[in-house]
Amino acid sequence: MRHHQYFVYILASATRRLYVGVTNDLIRRVHEHKGGTASVFTRRYGINRLVFVESTNWVNDAIVREKQIKGWLRRKKVALIEAQNPSWADLSMERSVAPSPADPSLRSG
């Protein structure tokens, strides 16, 4: 059986405008955002710094988590980012991005 991995990620602009997304190929997706081909919104506002990432083996869990985070107030998103990445460093620039696992309570049956 093939192992799948899905990522929920948050990108930020230099002015800390945020974008929340989900993908099964984090490296490709971040490359698309940095190259300006991922979305009009991220291209328009220069949102291309990976500041948060977590992973799961379940696509439905990733989608639920993405929607959950998108529904949060900005201050809660900022707290989530700063708990993992207090300096808002671009995680895609690091040699080894080790995504934190999603909250196990989010896993559906």
PEPELIN-V318898 format. One record per backbone hydrogen bond with DSSP energy under -0.5 kcal/mol. CO is the residue of the C=O (numbers start at 1). NH is the residue of the N-H. E is the energy in kcal/mol with one decimal. If there is no record, write none. Layout:
CO & NH & E
CO & NH & E
This chain:
6 & 56 & -2.2
7 & 23 & -2.1
8 & 54 & -2.2
9 & 21 & -2.6
10 & 51 & -2.6
10 & 52 & -1.4
11 & 19 & -1.9
12 & 48 & -1.1
12 & 49 & -1.9
13 & 16 & -1.8
17 & 13 & -1.6
19 & 11 & -2.8
21 & 9 & -2.5
23 & 7 & -3.3
25 & 29 & -2.5
26 & 30 & -2.7
27 & 31 & -2.0
28 & 32 & -2.2
29 & 33 & -2.3
30 & 34 & -2.8
31 & 35 & -2.0
32 & 36 & -0.6
32 & 37 & -2.3
32 & 38 & -1.0
33 & 36 & -1.0
39 & 43 & -1.9
40 & 44 & -3.1
41 & 45 & -1.9
42 & 46 & -0.5
42 & 47 & -2.2
43 & 46 & -0.8
46 & 48 & -1.0
48 & 50 & -0.6
49 & 12 & -2.1
49 & 51 & -0.7
50 & 91 & -3.4
52 & 10 & -2.3
53 & 100 & -1.5
54 & 8 & -2.5
55 & 102 & -2.0
56 & 6 & -3.2
57 & 59 & -0.5
58 & 62 & -1.9
59 & 63 & -2.3
60 & 64 & -2.5
61 & 65 & -2.6
62 & 66 & -2.5
63 & 67 & -2.3
64 & 68 & -2.4
65 & 69 & -2.7
66 & 70 & -2.6
67 & 71 & -1.5
68 & 72 & -0.5
69 & 72 & -1.4
73 & 76 & -0.8
73 & 77 & -1.6
74 & 78 & -2.7
75 & 79 & -2.0
76 & 80 & -2.0
77 & 81 & -2.5
78 & 82 & -2.9
79 & 83 & -1.6
80 & 84 & -1.0
81 & 84 & -0.8
81 & 85 & -3.4
85 & 88 & -2.0
89 & 91 & -1.1
90 & 93 & -1.8
91 & 94 & -1.0
96 & 98 & -0.7
97 & 99 & -0.8
100 & 55 & -1.7
103 & 106 & -2.3
104 & 107 & -1.2
